[in-house]
Amino acid sequence: MAARNPGKTPTAQILPFPSPRSPEAGRRIVALSPEFQGYCLLYAHHALSTDKLYAIRILCWARQADGRDVAMVPWLNGVARCTELNDAQSGLAQGYFDPLNERPFNAIPAHQRITLDSLAEQPPQPGSGVIQEIPDLIGSHAALMADNSELRLEPVVSWQLLADGSLQAMLADSAKITQQPVLPGDPCLYAASEACGLRYYFQYHIANQIKSGGALSARALSTLIKH
């Protein structure tokens, strides 16, 4: 739902992209580092086109319990590791892309690896189910639609890493906001999973198209989702 054509993506120069498989326990995420330079994950989606690559902005880089590092992206109604996009018909990861320099690459940036090294060494706070909370820097929106209602878009303020290694999006309860801007850790935040009718996550450019109306209007999408 967050696909877009990266434009001058040099398809022929895409580097081999690793897709390691690890036991489930080893795949547990233990640390996150937000992506703040606008790097993207490139992927093929043959249901849309067989000769194009699409780009989606990376939310963060994650360290797994087995020591492997992966890029994380909001995908459909959750957050996916780059290695989980392994089907060309619905999304096949093809590497990373630096849109500013129009440069493909296939390894986590060195400064992100150093950050994850440091974070992974820190012991979790005792008695806390939340290991870490990072800001959403890519304009993610949660698409909510309860029974018999139209689609509603809520901006994601932050993402929490829970003790079981899962990520949950945090939204702001407008009735409880006491200060602006709303930042990670604000008491007004609540988990998107607790919201009624969570359907998808969209990135900002799709969310803005929905808000502006036209073919991607909230009303049109509500009709499609209901059917």
One Martini backbone bead per residue (centre of mass of N, CA, C, O) as a GRO file, in nm:
protein
  227
    1MET     BB    1   0.050   0.067  -0.004
    2ALA     BB    2   0.362   0.215  -0.038
    3ALA     BB    3   0.407   0.251  -0.332
    4ARG     BB    4   0.688   0.357  -0.547
    5ASN     BB    5   0.861   0.517  -0.790
    6PRO     BB    6   1.213   0.597  -0.791
    7GLY     BB    7   1.277   0.637  -1.097
    8LYS     BB    8   1.631   0.628  -1.139
    9THR     BB    9   1.657   0.333  -1.094
   10PRO     BB   10   1.935   0.110  -1.123
   11THR     BB   11   1.855  -0.197  -1.192
   12ALA     BB   12   2.132  -0.321  -1.308
   13GLN     BB   13   2.288  -0.231  -1.014
   14ILE     BB   14   2.180  -0.424  -0.828
   15LEU     BB   15   2.255  -0.576  -0.549
   16PRO     BB   16   2.290  -0.831  -0.369
   17PHE     BB   17   2.037  -0.972  -0.151
   18PRO     BB   18   2.003  -1.073   0.156
   19SER     BB   19   1.825  -1.391   0.295
   20PRO     BB   20   1.823  -1.488   0.587
   21ARG     BB   21   1.784  -1.773   0.800
   22SER     BB   22   1.621  -1.806   1.119
   23PRO     BB   23   1.545  -1.881   1.402
   24GLU     BB   24   1.299  -1.753   1.586
   25ALA     BB   25   1.473  -1.663   1.832
   26GLY     BB   26   1.688  -1.508   1.649
   27ARG     BB   27   1.457  -1.290   1.538
   28ARG     BB   28   1.459  -1.130   1.774
   29ILE     BB   29   1.423  -0.809   1.877
   30VAL     BB   30   1.666  -0.580   2.062
   31ALA     BB   31   1.708  -0.331   1.850
   32LEU     BB   32   1.692   0.026   1.756
   33SER     BB   33   1.740   0.241   1.454
   34PRO     BB   34   1.678   0.516   1.311
   35GLU     BB   35   1.595   0.650   0.997
   36PHE     BB   36   1.741   0.985   0.885
   37GLN     BB   37   1.822   0.979   0.544
   38GLY     BB   38   1.596   0.837   0.348
   39TYR     BB   39   1.614   0.551   0.313
   40CYS     BB   40   1.548   0.267   0.102
   41LEU     BB   41   1.341   0.009  -0.008
   42LEU     BB   42   1.369  -0.225  -0.253
   43TYR     BB   43   1.102  -0.350  -0.478
   44ALA     BB   44   0.916  -0.602  -0.609
   45HIS     BB   45   0.583  -0.597  -0.802
   46HIS     BB   46   0.422  -0.797  -1.025
   47ALA     BB   47   0.123  -0.699  -0.986
   48LEU     BB   48   0.213  -0.411  -1.107
   49SER     BB   49   0.519  -0.487  -1.216
   50THR     BB   50   0.794  -0.641  -1.411
   51ASP     BB   51   0.990  -0.353  -1.476
   52LYS     BB   52   0.989  -0.254  -1.171
   53LEU     BB   53   1.082  -0.049  -0.902
   54TYR     BB   54   1.030   0.005  -0.557
   55ALA     BB   55   0.980   0.246  -0.283
   56ILE     BB   56   1.051   0.241   0.075
   57ARG     BB   57   1.076   0.374   0.365
   58ILE     BB   58   1.278   0.348   0.632
   59LEU     BB   59   1.232   0.325   0.967
   60CYS     BB   60   1.453   0.097   1.056
   61TRP     BB   61   1.703  -0.063   1.242
   62ALA     BB   62   1.773  -0.411   1.332
   63ARG     BB   63   1.848  -0.625   1.604
   64GLN     BB   64   1.905  -0.944   1.644
   65ALA     BB   65   1.973  -1.214   1.847
   66ASP     BB   66   2.182  -1.330   1.613
   67GLY     BB   67   2.316  -1.035   1.498
   68ARG     BB   68   2.139  -0.943   1.288
   69ASP     BB   69   2.064  -0.701   1.031
   70VAL     BB   70   1.762  -0.503   0.967
   71ALA     BB   71   1.511  -0.378   0.785
   72MET     BB   72   1.226  -0.162   0.852
   73VAL     BB   73   0.872  -0.181   0.747
   74PRO     BB   74   0.581  -0.077   0.676
   75TRP     BB   75   0.328  -0.351   0.627
   76LEU     BB   76   0.030  -0.309   0.603
   77ASN     BB   77  -0.053  -0.429   0.943
   78GLY     BB   78   0.268  -0.387   0.987
   79VAL     BB   79   0.604  -0.504   1.045
   80ALA     BB   80   0.885  -0.553   0.827
   81ARG     BB   81   1.125  -0.734   0.717
   82CYS     BB   82   1.319  -0.751   0.446
   83THR     BB   83   1.330  -1.076   0.450
   84GLU     BB   84   1.000  -1.099   0.417
   85LEU     BB   85   1.041  -0.996   0.122
   86ASN     BB   86   0.985  -1.300  -0.093
   87ASP     BB   87   0.755  -1.199  -0.312
   88ALA     BB   88   0.698  -1.087  -0.630
   89GLN     BB   89   0.377  -1.054  -0.610
   90SER     BB   90   0.399  -0.880  -0.308
   91GLY     BB   91   0.721  -0.865  -0.234
   92LEU     BB   92   1.070  -0.803  -0.332
   93ALA     BB   93   1.366  -0.768  -0.218
   94GLN     BB   94   1.659  -0.557  -0.371
   95GLY     BB   95   1.745  -0.342  -0.162
   96TYR     BB   96   1.901  -0.032  -0.139
   97PHE     BB   97   1.836   0.341  -0.124
   98ASP     BB   98   1.982   0.658  -0.222
   99PRO     BB   99   1.811   0.935  -0.329
  100LEU     BB  100   2.018   1.167  -0.323
  101ASN     BB  101   2.255   0.978  -0.486
  102GLU     BB  102   2.151   0.742  -0.652
  103ARG     BB  103   2.219   0.476  -0.451
  104PRO     BB  104   2.295   0.156  -0.427
  105PHE     BB  105   2.262  -0.094  -0.159
  106ASN     BB  106   2.341  -0.399   0.078
  107ALA     BB  107   2.416  -0.247   0.357
  108ILE     BB  108   2.447  -0.147   0.651
  109PRO     BB  109   2.530   0.120   0.791
  110ALA     BB  110   2.789   0.178   0.999
  111HIS     BB  111   2.647   0.373   1.207
  112GLN     BB  112   2.414   0.174   1.266
  113ARG     BB  113   2.581  -0.059   1.376
  114ILE     BB  114   2.703   0.093   1.613
  115THR     BB  115   2.439   0.163   1.752
  116LEU     BB  116   2.344  -0.134   1.790
  117ASP     BB  117   2.578  -0.229   1.958
  118SER     BB  118   2.516  -0.043   2.200
  119LEU     BB  119   2.215  -0.119   2.253
  120ALA     BB  120   2.255  -0.435   2.288
  121GLU     BB  121   2.428  -0.392   2.566
  122GLN     BB  122   2.177  -0.298   2.703
  123PRO     BB  123   1.992  -0.342   2.962
  124PRO     BB  124   1.693  -0.393   3.058
  125GLN     BB  125   1.432  -0.273   3.217
  126PRO     BB  126   1.293  -0.350   3.496
  127GLY     BB  127   0.947  -0.422   3.455
  128SER     BB  128   0.951  -0.374   3.140
  129GLY     BB  129   0.779  -0.407   2.824
  130VAL     BB  130   0.964  -0.169   2.725
  131ILE     BB  131   1.266  -0.126   2.555
  132GLN     BB  132   1.174   0.082   2.319
  133GLU     BB  133   1.152   0.426   2.170
  134ILE     BB  134   1.063   0.557   1.850
  135PRO     BB  135   1.043   0.767   1.605
  136ASP     BB  136   0.850   0.877   1.340
  137LEU     BB  137   1.021   0.973   1.017
  138ILE     BB  138   0.795   0.880   0.762
  139GLY     BB  139   0.476   0.933   0.796
  140SER     BB  140   0.299   0.741   0.935
  141HIS     BB  141  -0.025   0.574   0.892
  142ALA     BB  142  -0.327   0.483   1.032
  143ALA     BB  143  -0.585   0.269   0.924
  144LEU     BB  144  -0.920   0.327   1.024
  145MET     BB  145  -1.214   0.087   1.045
  146ALA     BB  146  -1.503   0.057   1.149
  147ASP     BB  147  -1.803  -0.035   1.159
  148ASN     BB  148  -1.978   0.157   0.944
  149SER     BB  149  -1.720   0.327   0.849
  150GLU     BB  150  -1.486   0.542   0.770
  151LEU     BB  151  -1.188   0.622   0.690
  152ARG     BB  152  -0.906   0.669   0.920
  153LEU     BB  153  -0.632   0.892   0.981
  154GLU     BB  154  -0.333   0.826   1.183
  155PRO     BB  155  -0.061   0.937   1.315
  156VAL     BB  156   0.256   0.823   1.381
  157VAL     BB  157   0.471   0.886   1.648
  158SER     BB  158   0.556   0.585   1.739
  159TRP     BB  159   0.777   0.304   1.839
  160GLN     BB  160   0.758  -0.005   2.008
  161LEU     BB  161   0.971  -0.218   2.188
  162LEU     BB  162   0.921  -0.527   2.295
  163ALA     BB  163   1.014  -0.800   2.482
  164ASP     BB  164   0.925  -1.002   2.230
  165GLY     BB  165   1.015  -0.817   1.957
  166SER     BB  166   0.790  -0.632   1.903
  167LEU     BB  167   0.593  -0.390   1.724
  168GLN     BB  168   0.434  -0.069   1.813
  169ALA     BB  169   0.208   0.163   1.745
  170MET     BB  170   0.172   0.519   1.820
  171LEU     BB  171  -0.102   0.712   1.925
  172ALA     BB  172  -0.306   0.998   1.949
  173ASP     BB  173  -0.515   1.131   2.190
  174SER     BB  174  -0.692   1.414   2.143
  175ALA     BB  175  -0.822   1.430   2.442
  176LYS     BB  176  -0.502   1.413   2.583
  177ILE     BB  177  -0.379   1.662   2.476
  178THR     BB  178  -0.135   1.914   2.627
  179GLN     BB  179   0.095   1.911   2.395
  180GLN     BB  180   0.313   2.076   2.157
  181PRO     BB  181   0.440   1.837   2.039
  182VAL     BB  182   0.407   1.504   1.999
  183LEU     BB  183   0.594   1.272   2.181
  184PRO     BB  184   0.764   1.033   2.280
  185GLY     BB  185   0.598   0.925   2.585
  186ASP     BB  186   0.334   1.037   2.586
  187PRO     BB  187   0.036   1.002   2.766
  188CYS     BB  188  -0.154   1.010   2.493
  189LEU     BB  189  -0.057   0.741   2.414
  190TYR     BB  190  -0.146   0.462   2.196
  191ALA     BB  191  -0.209   0.162   2.072
  192ALA     BB  192  -0.308   0.061   1.761
  193SER     BB  193  -0.415  -0.224   1.855
  194GLU     BB  194  -0.650  -0.070   2.032
  195ALA     BB  195  -0.784   0.011   1.793
  196CYS     BB  196  -1.055   0.048   1.591
  197GLY     BB  197  -0.994  -0.091   1.285
  198LEU     BB  198  -0.721  -0.195   1.191
  199ARG     BB  199  -0.565  -0.218   0.860
  200TYR     BB  200  -0.328   0.000   0.788
  201TYR     BB  201  -0.017   0.125   0.653
  202PHE     BB  202   0.090   0.454   0.568
  203GLN     BB  203   0.249   0.674   0.394
  204TYR     BB  204   0.246   1.010   0.346
  205HIS     BB  205   0.182   1.019   0.034
  206ILE     BB  206  -0.074   0.848   0.058
  207ALA     BB  207  -0.222   1.002   0.281
  208ASN     BB  208  -0.240   1.270   0.118
  209GLN     BB  209  -0.412   1.155  -0.113
  210ILE     BB  210  -0.651   1.078   0.060
  211LYS     BB  211  -0.707   1.364   0.185
  212SER     BB  212  -0.741   1.508  -0.113
  213GLY     BB  213  -0.870   1.287  -0.277
  214GLY     BB  214  -1.016   1.118  -0.518
  215ALA     BB  215  -0.928   0.798  -0.593
  216LEU     BB  216  -0.789   0.815  -0.280
  217SER     BB  217  -1.020   0.830  -0.105
  218ALA     BB  218  -1.166   0.742   0.181
  219ARG     BB  219  -1.432   0.648   0.055
  220ALA     BB  220  -1.314   0.459  -0.162
  221LEU     BB  221  -1.152   0.277   0.033
  222SER     BB  222  -1.385   0.185   0.208
  223THR     BB  223  -1.528   0.029  -0.018
  224LEU     BB  224  -1.298  -0.170  -0.084
  225ILE     BB  225  -1.258  -0.296   0.201
  226LYS     BB  226  -1.555  -0.400   0.242
  227HIS     BB  227  -1.507  -0.590  -0.034
   0.00000   0.00000   0.00000
